[in-house]
Amino acid sequence: MNVMNDGRKPVHLAVYDTYADWETGHTTAWLARAGYEIRTVAPSPASVRTLAGVRIQPDLALADLRPEDSSLLILTGADLWDAGDDLAPFARKARDFLDAGVPVAAICGATAGLAREGLLDDRDHTSAVSFYLAATGYRGGERYVDADAVTDKAGLLVTAGPTEPVAFAREVFRLLGVYEGEVLDAWYRLFHDSDPEAYAVLEGAAR
């Protein structure tokens, strides 16, 4: 299902030291296949290393990222989210995106960063477990949803825990309109459940 870029704005993937490699691969790979340019954004122009030690040279620094230039900001999980305030600027940038009506997708530790920023107090959301976010001292516990991945009612924020990279991708695809209905369901069943019948649905949609 390769689609040429039709002028839509890039998707920005946040990268930083200890970025959890496994959490966003489905999302970015299939967004790229659907025609989105994926641009990496880091704290500075300097390279970073993922949790696996993979070196990433970012496309731009966080200070240069503007919501109006983006289709989506993806905030990846990382050990650094729970080790201090080094990544707090990314949560503040997420606020800028949401205030501008540009969507944000956060997985794993990034959800705690959003909670500390107050961005989950009034939005439906999920994470690894409810008490993980409760430990941040945020005020959004009543809006926590026990689900694999959640998109808020405004259609601007996707959240998921670290064990749900496929569900995270599903919600992003739905939010951006990349796949819908039967095709979206088939994509999820193929990559989450290894359902061979789902492959036929995807192949048919690609023709």
C-alpha positions in Angstrom: 0.0 0.0 0.0 2.5 2.6 -1.2 1.0 6.1 -1.7 2.9 9.0 -3.1 3.1 12.1 -0.8 0.3 14.5 -1.8 1.6 17.6 -0.2 0.5 16.8 3.3 2.6 18.0 6.2 5.3 15.7 7.8 4.8 13.6 10.9 7.3 14.5 13.6 8.8 11.7 15.7 10.4 12.8 18.9 13.8 11.1 19.6 16.1 11.3 22.6 18.5 9.2 24.5 16.9 5.9 25.9 14.1 6.2 23.3 12.3 2.8 23.4 13.0 1.3 20.0 10.0 -1.0 19.7 7.2 1.4 20.5 6.7 3.4 17.3 8.0 1.2 14.5 4.6 0.1 13.2 3.3 3.6 13.3 6.1 5.3 11.4 6.7 2.6 8.9 3.1 2.4 7.8 2.6 6.2 7.9 5.6 6.4 5.5 4.0 3.8 3.3 0.9 5.9 3.2 2.8 8.9 2.0 3.8 10.8 5.1 7.3 12.1 5.5 8.7 11.1 8.9 11.0 13.8 10.4 12.9 13.2 13.7 13.1 15.9 16.3 15.5 15.9 19.2 16.5 18.2 22.1 19.3 19.6 20.0 20.9 19.0 16.6 23.2 16.5 18.2 22.7 12.7 17.6 20.9 10.6 20.2 21.0 6.9 21.1 18.0 4.7 21.6 17.6 2.2 24.4 19.2 -0.4 22.1 22.1 1.9 21.4 21.1 2.8 17.8 22.4 6.2 16.9 19.9 8.7 15.3 20.9 11.9 13.7 17.8 14.1 14.1 16.3 16.2 11.3 15.7 19.2 13.5 15.9 20.5 17.0 12.8 20.8 19.2 13.2 24.6 19.3 12.7 24.7 15.5 9.5 22.7 15.5 6.3 24.5 14.8 2.8 23.0 15.0 1.7 24.6 11.8 4.4 22.7 10.0 3.3 19.3 11.2 0.5 16.7 10.8 1.3 15.0 14.1 3.8 14.9 16.9 4.7 11.4 18.2 6.2 11.3 21.7 8.1 8.1 22.2 8.7 6.3 25.5 12.1 6.6 27.2 13.7 6.0 30.5 14.4 9.8 30.7 10.8 10.6 31.2 11.0 9.3 34.7 14.5 10.3 35.5 14.1 14.1 35.8 13.0 17.0 33.7 15.2 16.6 30.7 12.2 15.8 28.4 9.8 18.3 29.9 10.3 20.6 26.9 8.7 17.9 24.7 5.6 17.9 26.9 5.4 21.7 26.7 5.7 21.4 22.9 2.8 19.0 23.0 0.8 21.7 24.7 1.6 24.0 21.8 0.4 21.4 19.3 -2.8 20.7 21.1 -3.6 24.4 21.6 -3.1 24.8 17.9 -5.4 21.9 17.1 -2.6 19.7 15.8 -2.7 16.1 17.1 -0.2 14.4 19.5 0.4 10.7 20.0 2.2 9.6 23.2 3.2 6.2 24.3 4.7 4.7 27.5 6.7 7.2 29.6 5.6 10.1 27.3 2.1 9.7 28.9 3.6 10.5 32.3 5.3 13.6 30.8 2.0 14.8 29.5 0.4 14.1 32.9 3.0 16.2 34.6 2.3 19.0 32.1 -1.4 18.8 33.0 -2.4 17.7 29.5 -4.3 14.6 30.7 -6.4 16.3 33.5 -9.3 16.9 31.1 -8.8 14.4 28.3 -9.6 10.7 28.1 -6.3 8.7 28.1 -4.5 5.5 29.0 -1.0 4.4 29.8 0.8 1.4 31.2 -1.4 1.2 34.3 -3.4 3.8 36.2 -1.1 4.0 39.2 1.9 4.8 37.0 0.2 8.1 36.1 -1.2 8.6 39.6 2.4 8.7 40.8 2.9 11.9 38.8 0.4 13.7 41.1 -1.8 14.7 38.1 -5.5 15.4 38.5 -6.8 13.3 35.6 -7.4 9.9 37.3 -11.1 10.0 36.6 -10.4 10.3 32.9 -8.1 7.2 32.8 -9.5 4.5 30.5 -8.4 0.8 30.9 -7.8 0.1 27.2 -5.0 -0.8 24.8 -4.9 2.6 23.3 -7.2 5.6 23.5 -8.0 8.6 21.4 -9.6 11.5 23.2 -13.1 12.8 22.2 -11.6 15.8 20.5 -9.6 13.6 18.2 -6.4 15.3 19.1 -4.6 13.0 21.5 -3.6 9.3 21.3 -2.2 7.5 24.3 -1.0 4.0 24.9 1.2 1.9 27.2 4.5 0.3 26.3 3.1 -3.1 25.4 0.6 -1.8 22.8 2.6 -0.5 19.8 0.2 -2.1 17.4 -2.9 -0.6 19.0 -1.1 2.7 19.2 -0.5 2.6 15.5 -4.1 1.7 14.9 -5.3 4.8 16.7 -2.9 7.0 14.8 -4.0 5.6 11.5 -7.7 6.2 12.5 -7.0 9.7 13.6 -5.2 10.7 10.4 -7.6 8.8 8.2 -4.8 6.6 6.8 -6.9 3.4 7.1 -10.5 3.1 8.1 -13.2 0.5 8.7 -12.6 -3.0 7.5 -9.1 -2.2 6.3 -8.0 -0.7 9.6 -9.5 -3.7 11.5 -7.7 -6.1 9.2 -4.4 -4.3 9.6 -4.7 -4.6 13.4 -5.7 -8.2 13.3 -2.8 -9.0 11.0 -0.1 -7.4 13.1 -1.6 -7.9 16.6 -3.2 -11.4 16.1 -1.3 -12.8 13.1 -4.7 -13.4 11.5 -4.0 -14.8 8.0 -7.4 -13.9 6.8 -6.6 -10.2 7.5 -3.8 -10.3 4.9 -6.3 -11.0 2.1 -8.3 -7.9 3.1 -5.2 -5.7 3.0 -4.1 -7.1 -0.3 -7.5 -6.5 -1.8 -7.4 -2.9 -0.6 -4.0 -2.4 -2.1 -5.2 -3.3 -5.6 
